[in-house]
Amino acid sequence: MSYTLTALSAALPLASGWSVHSLWMRRRIETARRDPLTGLWTRDPFEGRARKTLARGCQLAVLVLDLNRFKEINDTLGHAAGDAVIRATGQRLGRWAEEHAGVAGRLGGDEFAAVIPGCGIDKLGADLHALTARLDRPVPFDGRSVEVHASIGAAYYRAGAGELSTLLRRADEQMYRAKQRGGGWRIAQRLTVPEMRTVNGRRAGRRGTGGEAA
């Protein structure tokens, strides 16, 4: 009996140590999948969660958003100001997505995405109007206010209406349309046929396709 108690007491610290190590590893993995500037999911984990949401077969909306004239902020105020704007935008989007039981991610640069449950086109329009107002608030930096304006595109999903790549592409096209007219939001009316020429499945002219940065 004493041998058993001794062995058990010796094993407890080891088990506790492994438990702490396992928790530490999970936190390390979680941190690596988060964007360090905004705290949002990076592209791969965001897309993984978005696909799981689509698989549930519910109605939802896929959003892509981009900041207008962001390069000018970096060029005129410096990259620290640009980081402040990215951080504020990501945090605002993340809170908005959580309030709508959704998920948000930073795809790279000043490009973000989100997936939220949908309740019809009219409700989605009202939600996007509120999101635009939230994102377009000035960001305080170094004693001044930096003007921020976002363009948002959305693709409305119904069960079986398209894969995530299609939804993101259509949302991106609508974001670009909104950007061309100075900002705001637009919702895709059709999901199956792209409105714009694509390069490797992405909108021609989008960053990474050899065209202009947009």
C-alpha positions, 0 to 999 in steps of 0.5 A: 500500500505504501509503495502504491501511494509513493508511486502515485505521489511521484507520478502526480508532479509528472502528470501535472507537468505534462498538463501544463506543457500541453496547455502551453503548446495549445496556446502556442499553436493558437497564437501562431494561427492568430494575426499578431497585429489584430488578433484575428485569425490568419487566412488558413485557420479563417478559411477552415472555420468558414468552410465548417460554417458553410457545411452546416447548410445555414444561410450566411454572408461571406464578406471581403473588405479593404481599406481605401487609400491605405497606401497613402496613410503609410506614405504620408504618416508612416508605417506605424500609423498604418499599423494603428489603422490595421489594428483598429480595423481588425479589432472593430471587425472582430467585435462586430463579427462576434456580435453577429455570431460569426468569424473574422480573419485578416487575409493579408495587408489591409484585406479582411474577411468575415462570415456571419449568419444571414437573415435575408438581404434586407437584414444583411444590408442593414448590418453592412451599413452599421459595419461601414459606420463602425469601420469609418470612424477615425483612428487616433494616432500620435495626437491626431485622428487618421481618417479611415474608409472601408469598402465591403463586398458581400456574397449571400449564401444559401445551402448548396449555393457555392463553395467558399472560394466562389463566395470569396471571389464574388464578395471580392468583386463587389468590394472592388465595385464599392471601392471604385465608387468611393467606399461603402458596401455592395452585395453580390446578386449572383454567385455562379458567374464571375463579373470580372476576369480572373487569374488563377481563380482570383480577380484580375488586378488583385494583389498577387495576380500581377496587376495593380494593387487593389 
